[in-house]
Amino acid sequence: MKVILVRGRAIDPNINKFAEILARNGHEVKLLVWDRQHNLKDNFTNEYTVCKFNLITSYDKPIALLYIPIWWIYQILFLLKNKADVIHACDLDTLIPAIFIKIVKRVKLYYIIYDFYANNLPNGKFNLIRNLIRRIVAFVEKTSIHFVDFLFLTDESLSNEMDISRIHNLTFVFNSPNDYFPNKEIKVSLDKGKINIVYIGG
């Protein structure tokens, strides 16, 4: 199959794992990312094609929301130009254009949620307005999910925030790093009565 993956963040290695696995299983893969700070290095494998949208903005500041419509227009033009059997969108900032293309070109739409967009909106002044925006964004995302053909969640707790009873094709793909030491045996001593466990994540 021809698969186009779309991600609004160029610093996420997880989507590259999706692309690599699909390519190694014989699919033709293109990955479109928004390289918001021009720091994406061109050292990818030749197993799949990486395409970059280079409009500069921040990753997690409210000002970035102003650039979303430009990103959506670029996505629509890219997806209209490039053939695909499956579009794989990641998070809400790629889902809306993907739904439009799904309807126009009649292709399959897969969707992965790393985080609900409403939960990423920061706290601060004007909480009444912020809470209203959160509710609108949450409604849009939960409604849009019903247009997808297959839904991926990265954490089982995310299913508590939505009605998954109407979603027939759902699976969990945990956002965990590769095991770089699969054969290494680690011996733990309990003599001191405690173990230090390190969690590394967002």
C-alpha positions as CSV (number, residue, x, y, z in Angstrom):
1,M,0.0,0.0,0.0
2,K,0.9,3.6,-0.3
3,V,0.8,5.2,3.1
4,I,1.3,8.9,4.0
5,L,1.9,9.7,7.7
6,V,1.4,13.3,8.8
7,R,2.8,14.7,12.0
8,G,2.8,18.3,13.2
9,R,6.0,17.9,15.2
10,A,9.4,17.1,13.6
11,I,11.0,16.1,17.0
12,D,8.9,13.0,17.6
13,P,10.9,9.8,17.0
14,N,7.8,7.6,17.5
15,I,6.3,8.4,14.1
16,N,9.6,7.4,12.5
17,K,9.2,4.0,14.1
18,F,5.8,3.7,12.4
19,A,7.3,4.7,9.0
20,E,10.2,2.2,9.4
21,I,8.0,-0.7,10.3
22,L,5.6,0.0,7.4
23,A,8.5,0.3,5.0
24,R,10.1,-2.9,6.1
25,N,6.9,-4.7,5.5
26,G,6.8,-3.7,1.9
27,H,4.7,-0.5,1.9
28,E,5.5,2.7,0.1
29,V,5.8,5.3,2.8
30,K,5.9,9.1,2.9
31,L,6.2,11.0,6.1
32,L,5.1,14.7,6.2
33,V,6.3,16.6,9.2
34,W,6.1,20.3,10.3
35,D,9.8,21.2,11.0
36,R,8.9,24.2,13.1
37,Q,12.4,25.2,14.1
38,H,14.4,23.8,11.1
39,N,16.3,21.4,13.4
40,L,15.3,18.2,11.7
41,K,18.4,16.5,10.4
42,D,18.4,14.8,7.0
43,N,19.9,11.5,8.3
44,F,16.9,9.2,7.8
45,T,17.0,5.8,6.3
46,N,16.2,5.5,2.6
47,E,13.4,3.1,3.4
48,Y,10.8,5.9,3.3
49,T,10.6,9.5,2.1
50,V,10.6,12.4,4.6
51,C,8.9,15.7,3.4
52,K,9.2,18.8,5.5
53,F,7.0,21.9,6.0
54,N,9.4,24.6,7.1
55,L,7.3,27.4,8.5
56,I,9.1,28.6,11.6
57,T,7.2,28.8,14.9
58,S,7.4,27.4,18.4
59,Y,6.2,24.0,19.5
60,D,4.2,24.5,22.7
61,K,3.3,28.2,22.9
62,P,-0.1,29.6,22.1
63,I,1.3,31.7,19.3
64,A,1.7,28.5,17.3
65,L,-2.1,28.2,17.0
66,L,-2.1,31.2,14.6
67,Y,0.0,29.1,12.1
68,I,-2.3,26.1,12.2
69,P,-4.5,27.2,9.2
70,I,-1.4,27.7,7.0
71,W,-0.3,24.2,8.0
72,W,-3.7,22.8,7.2
73,I,-3.7,24.4,3.7
74,Y,-0.2,22.9,3.1
75,Q,-1.4,19.5,4.2
76,I,-4.4,19.6,2.0
77,L,-2.3,20.5,-1.1
78,F,0.3,17.9,-0.3
79,L,-2.3,15.2,0.2
80,L,-4.2,16.2,-3.0
81,K,-0.9,16.0,-5.0
82,N,0.4,12.7,-3.5
83,K,-1.4,9.4,-4.0
84,A,-2.2,7.3,-1.0
85,D,-4.2,4.2,0.0
86,V,-4.0,5.2,3.7
87,I,-3.5,8.5,5.4
88,H,-2.2,8.2,8.9
89,A,-2.8,11.4,10.9
90,C,-1.3,12.2,14.3
91,D,-3.1,14.4,16.8
92,L,-5.7,17.0,16.0
93,D,-3.5,19.4,14.1
94,T,-3.4,16.9,11.3
95,L,-6.8,15.3,11.6
96,I,-9.1,17.9,10.1
97,P,-7.3,18.2,6.7
98,A,-7.0,14.3,6.6
99,I,-10.8,14.0,7.0
100,F,-11.3,16.4,4.1
101,I,-9.0,14.3,1.9
102,K,-10.6,11.1,3.1
103,I,-13.9,12.3,1.8
104,V,-12.6,13.8,-1.4
105,K,-10.3,11.0,-2.5
106,R,-12.1,8.1,-0.7
107,V,-9.0,6.8,1.0
108,K,-8.6,5.1,4.4
109,L,-7.9,7.3,7.4
110,Y,-5.9,6.0,10.4
111,Y,-5.4,8.2,13.4
112,I,-3.2,8.1,16.5
113,I,-3.7,10.2,19.6
114,Y,-0.5,11.0,21.5
115,D,-2.3,13.6,23.7
116,F,-5.7,15.1,23.5
117,Y,-5.2,18.6,22.2
118,A,-7.5,20.2,24.8
119,N,-5.2,18.9,27.6
120,N,-2.2,20.6,26.1
121,L,-3.7,24.1,26.3
122,P,-1.8,26.0,29.0
123,N,-3.2,27.6,32.2
124,G,-2.8,31.3,32.9
125,K,-4.9,34.4,32.7
126,F,-8.5,34.4,31.4
127,N,-9.3,30.9,32.6
128,L,-12.9,31.3,31.7
129,I,-12.0,31.8,28.1
130,R,-9.4,29.1,28.2
131,N,-11.9,26.6,29.6
132,L,-14.4,27.5,26.9
133,I,-11.7,26.9,24.2
134,R,-10.8,23.6,25.9
135,R,-14.4,22.4,25.7
136,I,-14.7,23.4,22.0
137,V,-11.4,21.7,21.1
138,A,-12.4,18.6,23.0
139,F,-15.8,18.4,21.3
140,V,-14.1,18.8,17.8
141,E,-11.6,16.1,18.5
142,K,-14.1,13.6,20.0
143,T,-16.5,14.2,17.1
144,S,-13.8,14.0,14.4
145,I,-12.7,10.6,15.7
146,H,-15.8,9.0,14.3
147,F,-14.6,9.8,10.7
148,V,-11.5,7.6,11.1
149,D,-11.3,4.0,9.9
150,F,-8.8,2.9,12.6
151,L,-7.8,4.5,15.9
152,F,-4.5,4.1,17.8
153,L,-4.1,5.3,21.4
154,T,-0.7,5.4,23.1
155,D,-2.1,4.9,26.6
156,E,-5.2,3.0,27.9
157,S,-6.0,5.9,30.2
158,L,-6.8,8.0,27.1
159,S,-9.8,5.8,26.5
160,N,-11.4,7.1,29.7
161,E,-11.7,10.6,28.1
162,M,-13.8,9.5,25.2
163,D,-16.6,7.2,24.2
164,I,-14.8,4.2,22.6
165,S,-18.0,2.1,22.4
166,R,-18.7,3.3,18.9
167,I,-15.2,2.8,17.7
168,H,-14.8,-0.7,16.2
169,N,-11.2,-0.6,15.1
170,L,-9.0,0.4,18.1
171,T,-5.7,-0.7,19.3
172,F,-3.0,0.5,21.8
173,V,0.5,1.3,20.6
174,F,2.6,2.4,23.6
175,N,4.9,5.3,23.0
176,S,8.0,3.7,24.4
177,P,11.6,3.8,23.2
178,N,13.4,0.9,21.6
179,D,15.1,-1.6,23.8
180,Y,18.7,-1.0,23.2
181,F,19.9,-3.8,25.5
182,P,17.5,-6.7,24.8
183,N,19.9,-9.3,26.0
184,K,21.5,-7.5,28.9
185,E,20.7,-9.0,32.3
186,I,20.5,-6.5,35.1
187,K,21.0,-7.8,38.6
188,V,19.3,-5.9,41.4
189,S,20.3,-6.1,45.0
190,L,17.7,-5.5,47.7
191,D,20.3,-5.4,50.5
192,K,19.8,-1.7,51.0
193,G,16.0,-2.0,51.0
194,K,15.3,0.2,48.0
195,I,15.5,0.3,44.2
196,N,15.9,3.5,42.2
197,I,13.6,3.5,39.2
198,V,14.0,6.2,36.5
199,Y,11.1,7.2,34.2
200,I,12.1,9.3,31.2
201,G,9.3,10.9,29.3
202,G,7.3,14.1,28.5
